[in-house]
Amino acid sequence: MMNEIDFRKHFGTKLNTLRKQKGLTQSELAFALNYSDKAVSKWERGESVPDTYTAFKIAEFFGVSVDELFSDSLSIRVDPTRDNKTKSVQLFVPLISMFGVFFLASVVFFAMKLMPNWSEFAYYPLIYSVPLASIVMIVFSAIWWNLKLRCVCVSALIWSGAVAVYFTVQLESMKYIFIICLILQAVCILSFLFRHFFTK
């Protein structure tokens, strides 16, 4: 029978293995579990273990049993069927959400085309549907996807938002909005690099 220290270390090793198999940082796993990254770091170092409810959440998140998380064996059997279902949901739901955004924008576009007073502005919903879809993707990337995809989604929002504002706000000074975009893009990339290299 393991002592308490070995018990915590075995759990920490398994959690670290499962997290890396999914390509997640400690911060991303903490976000998914609604915990702090410091708590996840302590679990992986074997300094503490989560409570029973959180252990069930972790097991469900990774598609393993609670027994496998806490047993003294280092082998972990991930349910491939469950993992495939999870990946399908993580792909299907965002795609449907994006389709919904573009479908709604198209409906508004055709409705505005039928109204004489609004027809000249009918293309606005189509232009703004792209940054809106980017916001939807940012939300899903924060829930399910890794940091790289989140950076891509934020970049899409920056540039699509700038293009939308540029074509809908007819001001000479609007050309400078792309300089602001370059600054925001640089901040986005630097933030990604910082979290990628300094967040364990």
Secondary structure, DSSP 8 states (H G I E B T S, - for coil): ---HHHHHHHHHHHHHHHHHHTT--HHHHHHHHTS-HHHHHHHHHTS----HHHHHHHHHHHT--HHHHHSS-------HHHHHHHHHHHHHHHHHHHHHHHHHHHHHHHHHHTSTTTGGGTTHHHHHHHHHHHHHHHHHHHHTS-HHHHHHHHHHHHHHHHHHHHHHS--GGGGGHHHHHHHHHHHHHHHHHHHHHH--
